[in-house]
Amino acid sequence: MIPKTNPKEEKVIEVISAPENVAAFRVAGIVTAEDYDKIIPTIEEKLSEHEEIGILADLTDLEDMTGDALRRDLQYGLSKLGELHRFQRAAVVSEKQWIKAATEMTGALFPQIEARVFPADEKTQALEWVARVQ
């Protein structure tokens, strides 16, 4: 018999190694508002150290987001409207069509942020691309 792991013990959002000017995360499972709150300090730290940053989100294993997580994402994004010029590039790693569509919509709504979706086998290229902020 294989013991079941407790989903609460698994990391839903993990900070991954990236250049100094990039906030990079791997997201898996179902994201809650509490999970989302864990990435905000990392982004704020990068913004305190660099005038312009890139964001990389590896969403390959993302299953879903709760309504509260989506609300938290929107709240944080709205709080940064005056600083969007500091978020030069956003790289999203995913094969999911709805994530690709959401990324394209974000790029259309916020043209000052260059956003691209990369397939799972191009994670290295995504990280290299997002690190080349101006």
Backbone as numpy.savetxt, mean C-alpha at the origin, in Angstrom:
# Nx Ny Nz CAx CAy CAz Cx Cy Cz
-3.15 -35.10 12.02 -3.98 -33.92 12.02 -3.10 -32.67 12.02
-3.39 -31.74 11.14 -2.63 -30.49 11.05 -3.30 -29.46 11.95
-2.54 -28.89 12.89 -3.16 -27.89 13.77 -3.49 -26.63 12.98
-4.62 -26.06 13.31 -5.04 -24.82 12.67 -4.31 -23.66 13.32
-3.91 -22.70 12.50 -3.29 -21.51 13.06 -4.37 -20.51 13.40
-4.11 -19.75 14.38 -5.05 -18.69 14.79 -4.87 -17.53 13.84
-5.92 -17.14 13.09 -5.78 -16.04 12.13 -5.29 -14.75 12.79
-5.60 -14.55 14.06 -5.18 -13.34 14.77 -3.66 -13.29 14.94
-3.01 -14.46 14.89 -1.56 -14.51 15.07 -0.81 -14.24 13.76
-1.50 -14.37 12.65 -0.87 -14.14 11.36 -0.77 -12.65 11.09
0.31 -12.25 10.46 0.47 -10.84 10.10 -0.38 -10.54 8.89
-1.27 -9.59 9.02 -2.10 -9.18 7.90 -1.35 -8.14 7.09
-0.69 -7.21 7.78 0.11 -6.19 7.10 1.53 -6.28 7.66
2.47 -6.41 6.76 3.87 -6.54 7.14 4.68 -5.48 6.39
5.51 -4.75 7.12 6.42 -3.79 6.49 7.53 -4.61 5.85
7.81 -4.34 4.58 8.86 -5.09 3.89 10.03 -4.18 3.55
11.17 -4.78 3.38 12.41 -4.05 3.11 12.29 -3.26 1.81
12.73 -1.99 1.89 12.63 -1.11 0.72 13.64 0.02 0.88
13.94 0.73 -0.21 14.81 1.90 -0.11 14.23 2.91 0.89
15.08 3.78 1.40 14.71 4.74 2.44 13.53 5.63 2.08
13.35 5.91 0.79 12.28 6.83 0.37 11.00 6.11 -0.03
10.87 4.85 0.36 9.70 4.05 0.00 9.10 3.40 1.25
7.80 3.56 1.40 7.05 2.82 2.42 6.47 1.60 1.71
6.89 0.40 2.13 6.50 -0.81 1.42 5.84 -1.80 2.38
4.75 -2.39 1.89 3.96 -3.29 2.72 3.52 -4.52 1.94
3.42 -5.63 2.65 2.80 -6.84 2.12 1.50 -7.01 2.89
0.41 -7.19 2.18 -0.91 -7.27 2.79 -1.52 -8.62 2.43
-2.02 -9.33 3.45 -2.62 -10.65 3.22 -3.89 -10.79 4.05
-4.76 -11.66 3.60 -5.96 -11.94 4.37 -7.00 -10.83 4.28
-7.75 -10.67 5.35 -8.80 -9.66 5.43 -8.31 -8.52 6.32
-8.21 -7.34 5.75 -7.67 -6.18 6.45 -8.77 -5.46 7.23
-8.46 -5.17 8.50 -9.37 -4.41 9.36 -8.82 -3.00 9.56
-9.60 -2.14 10.17 -9.13 -0.78 10.47 -7.91 -0.84 11.39
-7.92 -1.76 12.34 -6.77 -1.89 13.26 -5.51 -2.28 12.50
-5.65 -3.15 11.51 -4.50 -3.51 10.68 -4.00 -2.29 9.92
-4.94 -1.55 9.34 -4.58 -0.38 8.54 -3.84 0.65 9.39
-4.26 0.79 10.65 -3.62 1.75 11.54 -2.13 1.46 11.74
-1.71 0.24 11.48 -0.30 -0.12 11.67 0.60 0.43 10.57
0.04 0.76 9.40 0.90 1.27 8.32 1.05 2.79 8.37
0.11 3.47 8.98 0.15 4.94 9.00 1.44 5.47 9.65
1.88 4.95 10.81 3.13 5.45 11.39 4.35 5.27 10.47
4.37 4.18 9.72 5.49 3.95 8.79 5.49 4.99 7.68
4.30 5.28 7.15 4.20 6.31 6.11 4.59 7.67 6.66
4.11 8.00 7.86 4.43 9.29 8.47 5.92 9.42 8.75
6.56 8.33 9.15 8.01 8.36 9.39 8.76 8.66 8.09
8.35 8.01 7.01 9.00 8.27 5.71 8.80 9.73 5.29
7.59 10.26 5.51 7.32 11.66 5.16 8.13 12.62 6.01
8.42 12.25 7.24 9.22 13.13 8.10 10.69 13.16 7.67
11.11 12.11 6.97 12.52 11.99 6.56 12.77 12.39 5.11
11.71 12.40 4.28 11.88 12.66 2.85 10.78 13.60 2.37
11.14 14.53 1.50 10.16 15.45 0.95 9.15 14.71 0.06
9.64 13.71 -0.69 8.78 12.95 -1.58 9.06 11.46 -1.37
7.99 10.67 -1.36 8.15 9.23 -1.13 7.36 8.44 -2.17
7.66 7.17 -2.21 6.89 6.22 -2.99 6.24 5.23 -2.04
5.15 4.64 -2.49 4.44 3.62 -1.71 4.38 2.35 -2.54
4.73 1.22 -1.93 4.57 -0.07 -2.59 3.65 -0.92 -1.74
2.61 -1.45 -2.35 1.69 -2.34 -1.66 1.63 -3.66 -2.41
2.14 -4.71 -1.78 2.05 -6.05 -2.36 0.73 -6.65 -1.88
-0.26 -6.64 -2.76 -1.60 -7.11 -2.43 -1.89 -8.49 -3.01
-0.84 -9.22 -3.33 -0.98 -10.53 -3.95 -1.89 -11.44 -3.13
-1.77 -11.40 -1.81 -2.53 -12.31 -0.94 -3.68 -11.62 -0.22
-4.02 -10.41 -0.65 -5.16 -9.71 -0.05 -6.44 -10.44 -0.42
-7.27 -10.71 0.59 -8.56 -11.34 0.33 -9.68 -10.31 0.30
-9.66 -9.39 1.27 -10.74 -8.42 1.37 -10.36 -7.33 2.36
-11.18 -6.29 2.42 -11.04 -5.21 3.41 -12.39 -5.03 4.08
-12.38 -4.80 5.39 -13.64 -4.51 6.06 -14.06 -3.08 5.70
-15.33 -2.77 5.93 -15.82 -1.41 5.70 -15.06 -0.40 6.54
-14.74 -0.76 7.78 -13.99 0.15 8.65 -12.58 0.40 8.11
-11.96 -0.62 7.53 -10.62 -0.44 6.95 -10.68 0.50 5.76
-11.69 0.34 4.93 -11.86 1.22 3.78 -12.10 2.66 4.24
-12.92 2.81 5.26 -13.19 4.14 5.83 -11.90 4.77 6.38
-11.08 3.98 7.06 -9.82 4.48 7.61 -8.88 4.91 6.49
-8.84 4.13 5.42 -8.02 4.46 4.26 -8.47 5.80 3.66
-9.76 5.97 3.50 -10.29 7.23 2.95 -10.01 8.40 3.88
-10.18 8.20 5.19 -9.91 9.27 6.16 -8.45 9.72 6.08
-7.54 8.74 6.04 -6.12 9.09 5.96 -5.81 9.79 4.65
-6.35 9.28 3.56 -6.13 9.91 2.26 -6.63 11.33 2.23
-7.81 11.57 2.77 -8.36 12.93 2.81 -7.52 13.85 3.69
-6.96 13.31 4.77 -6.13 14.14 5.65 -4.83 14.56 4.96
-4.48 13.87 3.89 -3.23 14.15 3.16 -3.46 14.91 1.86
-4.67 15.39 1.61 -4.95 16.07 0.34 -3.98 17.20 0.05
-3.61 17.95 1.06 -2.68 19.07 0.87 -1.25 18.62 0.65
-0.97 17.35 0.86 0.40 16.83 0.71 0.51 15.78 -0.39
-0.49 15.63 -1.22 -0.46 14.58 -2.24 0.75 14.68 -3.16
1.25 15.91 -3.36 2.44 16.08 -4.20 3.65 15.35 -3.64
3.62 15.02 -2.35 4.74 14.31 -1.72 4.72 12.81 -2.01
3.56 12.30 -2.42 3.41 10.88 -2.77 3.59 10.77 -4.28
4.84 10.65 -4.71 5.16 10.70 -6.13 4.67 9.49 -6.92
4.91 8.31 -6.35 4.57 7.08 -7.07 3.95 6.07 -6.12
3.05 5.28 -6.68 2.45 4.16 -5.94 2.50 2.93 -6.83
3.15 1.90 -6.32 3.23 0.63 -7.04 2.37 -0.39 -6.30
1.52 -1.04 -7.02 0.63 -2.06 -6.45 0.95 -3.38 -7.14
1.20 -4.41 -6.35 1.48 -5.73 -6.89 0.23 -6.58 -6.67
-0.39 -6.98 -7.77 -1.61 -7.78 -7.68 -1.99 -8.34 -9.04
-2.71 -9.45 -9.01 -3.27 -10.05 -10.21 -4.78 -9.82 -10.27
-5.35 -9.27 -9.18 -6.80 -9.13 -9.07 -7.32 -7.97 -9.91
-8.34 -8.22 -10.68 -8.88 -7.22 -11.59 -9.45 -6.02 -10.84
-10.14 -6.24 -9.71 -10.75 -5.13 -8.98 -9.69 -4.21 -8.38
-8.54 -4.76 -8.03 -7.45 -3.93 -7.50 -6.84 -3.12 -8.63
-6.69 -3.73 -9.80 -6.19 -2.99 -10.96 -7.13 -1.83 -11.28
-8.43 -2.09 -11.27 -9.41 -1.04 -11.58 -9.37 0.08 -10.53
-9.27 -0.29 -9.27 -9.21 0.72 -8.19 -7.95 1.57 -8.31
-6.84 0.95 -8.68 -5.58 1.69 -8.84 -5.68 2.65 -10.01
-6.26 2.21 -11.11 -6.44 3.08 -12.27 -7.36 4.25 -11.93
-8.41 4.00 -11.16 -9.33 5.06 -10.75 -8.61 6.07 -9.84
-7.78 5.57 -8.94 -7.02 6.45 -8.06 -6.10 7.34 -8.89
-5.45 6.76 -9.89 -4.57 7.53 -10.77 -5.32 8.61 -11.52
-6.54 8.31 -11.92 -7.35 9.30 -12.64 -7.82 10.42 -11.71
-8.18 10.06 -10.48 -8.65 11.06 -9.50 -7.52 11.94 -8.97
-6.33 11.35 -8.87 -5.17 12.07 -8.32 -4.01 11.99 -9.30
-4.08 12.79 -10.39 -3.06 12.67 -11.44 -1.65 13.04 -10.97
-1.51 13.70 -9.83 -0.17 14.03 -9.33 0.56 12.81 -8.78
-0.18 11.71 -8.57 0.43 10.46 -8.11 0.49 9.50 -9.29
1.68 9.10 -9.64 1.85 8.12 -10.72 1.65 6.73 -10.13
0.59 6.05 -10.52 0.26 4.74 -9.96 0.31 3.68 -11.04
0.92 2.54 -10.69 1.02 1.42 -11.63 0.76 0.11 -10.91
0.18 -0.82 -11.63 -0.03 -2.17 -11.11 0.97 -3.10 -11.79
1.58 -3.95 -10.97 2.56 -4.91 -11.46 2.07 -6.32 -11.15
2.30 -7.29 -12.04 1.94 -8.67 -11.72 2.87 -9.21 -10.63
2.46 -10.28 -9.98 3.21 -10.85 -8.86 4.65 -11.20 -9.21
4.89 -11.61 -10.44 6.26 -11.99 -10.81 7.15 -10.80 -11.14
6.63 -9.57 -10.96 7.43 -8.37 -11.22 7.59 -7.50 -9.96
7.61 -8.14 -8.78 7.74 -7.39 -7.52 9.04 -6.58 -7.48
10.12 -7.18 -7.97 11.41 -6.48 -7.96 11.36 -5.24 -8.84
10.77 -5.36 -10.01 10.63 -4.22 -10.91 9.74 -3.14 -10.29
8.69 -3.56 -9.58 7.80 -2.60 -8.92 8.56 -1.79 -7.89
9.38 -2.46 -7.11 10.16 -1.77 -6.07 11.18 -0.83 -6.70
11.83 -1.26 -7.75 12.80 -0.39 -8.45 12.09 0.84 -9.04
10.93 0.63 -9.63 10.19 1.73 -10.25 9.73 2.75 -9.20
9.14 2.27 -8.12 8.59 3.19 -7.12 9.68 3.95 -6.38
10.87 3.39 -6.30 11.98 4.06 -5.61 12.53 5.24 -6.41
12.21 5.31 -7.70 12.73 6.39 -8.54 11.82 7.63 -8.48
11.53 8.08 -7.27 10.75 9.31 -7.13 11.67 10.48 -7.41
11.07 11.56 -7.87 11.85 12.75 -8.28 12.43 13.48 -7.08
